[in-house]
């Protein structure tokens, strides 16, 4: 569910929606979502001063609050 949420948000922001991939790495206490976009779209996902990336992380934390698992969003180059 979280993977789909981040993928949907990222595809809405970028020009090249086909290049958006989200890889899920499961751990015992945490889950890491690795987001990859096209090199030209990286600025659109991060935003000015990281505001869009911070907002995406906030939405992600709100969606996983019930499970009690810590979820981390990493935006990879």
C-alpha positions in Angstrom: 0.0 0.0 0.0 2.7 2.5 0.9 4.6 1.6 -2.2 1.6 2.4 -4.3 1.0 5.7 -2.5 4.6 6.9 -3.1 4.6 5.7 -6.7 1.3 7.5 -7.4 2.6 10.8 -5.9 5.9 10.6 -7.7 4.2 9.8 -11.1 1.9 12.8 -10.6 4.9 15.1 -10.1 7.3 14.1 -12.9 7.3 14.4 -16.7 8.6 10.9 -17.4 6.1 8.8 -15.3 7.4 5.5 -16.9 10.8 5.9 -15.3 9.4 6.0 -11.7 10.3 2.9 -9.7 9.8 2.1 -6.0 11.8 -0.7 -4.4 10.7 -2.0 -1.0 13.4 -3.2 1.5 11.8 -4.9 4.5 13.5 -5.1 7.9 12.4 -6.3 11.3 11.4 -2.9 12.7 11.5 -0.7 9.6 10.7 -0.6 5.9 12.8 1.4 3.4 11.2 2.6 0.2 13.7 3.5 -2.5 12.3 5.9 -5.1 14.1 6.3 -8.4 13.1 8.8 -11.1 14.6 10.1 -14.3 17.6 12.4 -13.8 15.7 15.3 -15.3 12.9 14.8 -12.8 14.8 14.5 -9.5 14.4 18.2 -8.8 10.6 18.0 -9.2 10.5 15.2 -6.6 12.7 16.9 -4.1 11.3 20.4 -4.5 12.8 23.7 -3.3 14.7 23.2 -0.1 13.3 19.6 0.0 9.8 20.7 0.7 8.1 18.1 -1.6 10.3 15.3 -0.3 9.5 16.3 3.3 5.7 16.3 2.5 6.0 12.9 0.9 7.7 11.5 4.0 5.0 13.1 6.2 2.2 11.5 4.2 4.1 8.2 4.3 4.5 8.3 8.1 0.8 9.2 8.5 -0.2 6.2 6.4 1.9 3.8 8.4 1.1 5.1 11.9 -1.3 2.3 12.7 1.1 -0.5 11.9 3.8 0.8 14.3 6.5 0.1 11.8 9.0 2.8 11.0 9.0 3.6 7.2 11.7 5.6 5.5 11.6 7.1 2.0 15.0 7.4 0.2 15.2 9.3 -3.1 18.0 7.8 -5.1 19.9 9.3 -8.0 
